[in-house]
Amino acid sequence: MPQSRRATSADHGDGGPVSRRGRLATTGAVAIVLVGGLTLAAACGIGDGSGSGSGTEQRAPGSARPSPTPPWDRRPASVAAVGDSITRGFDACSLLADCTRASWVTGSDPAVRSLAHRLVDAAPARHSWNYAVSGAVMADLSTQMTRAARRDPELVTVLAGANDACRPTTAQMTPAVDFRAGFRTALRTLRKARPTTQVYVASVPDLRRLWSQGRADPWGERVWGLGICQSMLRDPKAMTKAAQDRRQEVYDRVVSYNAVLEEECAKVPRCRYDGGAVFRYRFTKAELSHWDWFHPSKAGQRKLAELAYRGITAPRGERSR
């Protein structure tokens, strides 16, 4: 059953404008619990979001027993979203514009049936907040976490990383080590402010799959030429070895980012990684925006909400499929 609501003010459109840098309009910390002067390092099992250490640590005579980490709540009563243009619903409603009503996390459009509407039984608009920013990279996530923490949400969703790979050139992609540092900082920021808030981490989509779906469409080629994800989408019809090697490099970097998300989330109590569900999902043309053949359409946003709902409500150890 949902827990009592801890926040009431609506704040759906507070994510910021599209980045002017031309980026695609789209790190875990170990919680330290101080009890009676005794430090206990708590860590969860991979992807199950419920770990709190073995509980076998030695305690000084007369010291208080450490409080156990609360179990994963499969029905959180409030949710905040952080991330990039995907979570802002970019290009889901009109060309080169955010459309938060179509967001997979906080959207109000019934065609999407957002995560907030699936999880929150009453007044989902009053208990969900969207702090994602179109064009954001992983280094920007800590600032978003700070804003989300002020709402004291029971759950924070993370979908970020595509912009770190979507750069003008492959040489400008965020190195995996910097990506890890940014994600750790973001999780630490949230944990410091809200130690018990749950985190659901979605994997970065397979950008090469998105290229393969839209590369034959003349309109998509024109829109891609405006500067969307050039590391992957430049010269979309080119099949030279150099072009294929470039796309493979982007694909490999996304794989490394997802490994970071899984590894760092596994170190944090009450954090669940989606097990690669978003990365594995083969978006169809109907699930991609007809404005850019790259961002999710309303149908694609609905699929993201469905995958996340499965992952969040799954019993311990199960993953989204």
SVG drawing of the C-alpha trace seen along z (x, -y; Angstrom):
<svg xmlns="http://www.w3.org/2000/svg" viewBox="-7 -28 46 41">
<polyline fill="none" stroke="black" stroke-width="0.4" points="0.0,0.0 1.2,-3.6 2.9,-5.3 1.6,-8.7 2.3,-11.6 5.3,-13.6 5.0,-16.4 2.1,-18.2 3.2,-21.0 3.0,-20.4 6.2,-21.1 6.1,-19.4 7.7,-22.0 10.8,-22.8 13.5,-21.2 15.0,-24.0 15.4,-24.8 17.0,-22.9 20.8,-23.1 22.3,-25.6 25.4,-23.5 23.8,-21.3 23.8,-18.2 21.1,-15.6 18.0,-17.3 17.7,-13.9 28.5,-7.8 27.1,-5.0 28.0,-6.0 28.2,-3.7 25.8,-5.0 27.5,-5.5 25.3,-5.1 26.7,-6.5 25.2,-4.7 26.6,-5.3 29.9,-6.4 30.1,-3.2 30.3,-3.3 28.5,-0.6 29.1,-0.3 25.9,0.8 25.6,2.1 22.9,3.8 23.0,6.8 23.1,6.2 19.9,4.7 17.7,5.8 17.6,2.5 17.4,4.1 20.9,4.6 22.0,3.3 25.1,5.2 25.5,8.6 24.5,7.6 27.4,9.6 29.7,6.7 31.1,6.7 29.6,4.0 31.1,2.6 29.5,3.7 26.5,1.6 26.4,-0.1 23.1,-0.4 22.2,2.1 22.4,0.4 19.0,-0.3 18.4,2.0 17.9,0.6 14.2,0.4 13.1,3.0 12.4,1.9 9.0,0.3 7.2,1.6 4.5,-1.1 6.2,-4.5 3.7,-7.3 5.8,-10.0 8.4,-10.2 10.9,-12.7 12.6,-12.4 16.1,-13.4 17.9,-13.0 17.8,-14.4 15.5,-15.2 14.0,-11.7 12.4,-12.3 11.4,-15.8 9.4,-14.3 11.4,-16.1 10.0,-15.8 7.1,-13.7 4.5,-16.4 6.2,-18.9 9.5,-19.6 12.5,-20.5 10.5,-21.1 10.0,-19.6 6.6,-18.0 6.5,-17.1 2.9,-16.0 4.2,-13.1 7.1,-12.2 7.4,-8.5 7.8,-9.4 5.6,-12.4 3.4,-12.9 -0.3,-13.5 -1.2,-12.3 -3.4,-9.2 -1.8,-7.9 1.5,-7.5 0.2,-6.3 3.2,-7.6 5.0,-5.9 3.4,-8.4 0.0,-7.5 0.8,-3.8 2.3,-4.1 0.6,-6.9 -3.0,-6.0 -4.3,-9.5 -3.4,-12.9 -0.2,-11.8 0.3,-15.3 0.7,-16.6 3.2,-13.8 5.5,-13.8 8.2,-16.3 10.3,-16.5 13.8,-17.9 15.3,-16.5 16.9,-19.0 17.1,-18.5 20.8,-18.3 22.0,-17.3 25.0,-15.0 26.0,-12.9 28.0,-15.7 24.8,-17.7 22.9,-15.1 24.1,-16.2 22.4,-19.6 19.2,-17.9 19.4,-15.5 19.8,-18.5 16.5,-20.0 14.7,-16.6 15.8,-16.0 14.0,-19.2 10.7,-17.4 11.6,-14.5 10.4,-12.0 10.0,-8.3 11.5,-7.4 13.9,-9.1 14.2,-7.8 17.4,-8.2 17.7,-8.1 20.9,-9.8 23.9,-9.1 22.8,-9.4 24.2,-12.9 27.6,-11.8 27.8,-9.6 26.0,-11.9 28.8,-14.4 29.9,-16.1 32.7,-13.5 33.6,-10.3 36.7,-11.9 34.4,-14.3 32.4,-11.5 32.6,-11.5 35.2,-9.0 33.8,-6.1 35.9,-7.1 34.4,-10.6 30.9,-9.2 31.4,-7.0 32.6,-10.0 29.6,-12.0 27.1,-9.2 28.8,-8.7 28.5,-12.3 24.9,-12.4 24.0,-9.4 26.0,-10.8 24.2,-14.2 20.8,-12.4 22.0,-10.1 23.3,-13.0 20.0,-14.8 17.6,-11.8 19.3,-8.6 16.2,-6.4 14.9,-7.7 14.8,-4.8 16.5,-5.2 15.5,-3.4 18.2,-3.6 17.2,-3.0 19.9,-1.9 21.1,-4.2 19.3,-3.3 21.1,-1.5 21.8,-4.5 22.9,-2.4 19.5,-0.7 17.8,-4.2 20.1,-5.1 19.1,-1.9 15.4,-2.7 15.6,-6.2 18.5,-6.3 16.4,-5.6 13.9,-8.4 14.6,-11.6 13.0,-13.9 15.0,-12.2 18.2,-12.7 17.4,-16.4 16.6,-16.8 19.7,-14.8 21.7,-17.2 20.7,-20.0 23.2,-18.5 21.5,-15.7 23.9,-13.1 26.5,-13.5 28.8,-10.9 26.2,-8.3 24.0,-10.0 26.4,-11.9 26.2,-10.6 23.4,-8.2 23.5,-6.3 27.3,-5.9 28.4,-2.3 32.1,-2.8 34.4,-1.1 35.2,-4.4 31.5,-5.1 30.8,-1.7 33.8,-1.9 32.5,-5.2 29.1,-3.8 30.7,-0.8 32.7,-3.1 29.6,-4.9 27.8,-1.6 30.8,-0.3 30.8,-3.5 27.1,-3.2 27.8,0.4 30.5,-0.8 28.2,-3.5 25.6,-0.9 28.2,1.2 29.0,-1.8 25.3,-2.4 24.9,1.3 28.1,1.4 27.6,-1.8 23.9,-1.3 24.8,2.1 26.8,0.4 23.9,-1.8 21.1,-0.7 17.7,-0.9 18.9,-1.4 17.7,0.7 19.2,0.9 16.9,2.0 19.2,4.9 19.7,3.3 16.0,3.4 15.9,0.0 19.2,0.8 17.9,4.2 14.5,2.9 14.1,2.7 12.1,-0.5 10.0,-0.4 9.3,-3.3 6.0,-3.9 7.7,-4.3 10.1,-6.9 9.3,-10.6 8.2,-11.3 9.9,-14.7 13.4,-13.3 13.2,-9.5 15.4,-9.4 13.6,-10.4 10.7,-8.3 7.2,-9.2 4.3,-9.0 4.1,-5.3 7.8,-5.0 7.4,-7.0 4.6,-4.6 7.0,-1.7 9.6,-3.3 6.9,-3.7 5.9,-0.1 9.5,1.2 10.2,-1.0 6.9,0.1 7.9,3.7 11.3,3.1 10.1,1.1 7.3,3.4 9.1,6.7 9.9,8.9 13.4,8.9 15.9,10.3 13.6,10.0 14.4,7.6 12.5,5.7 12.1,7.5"/>
</svg>
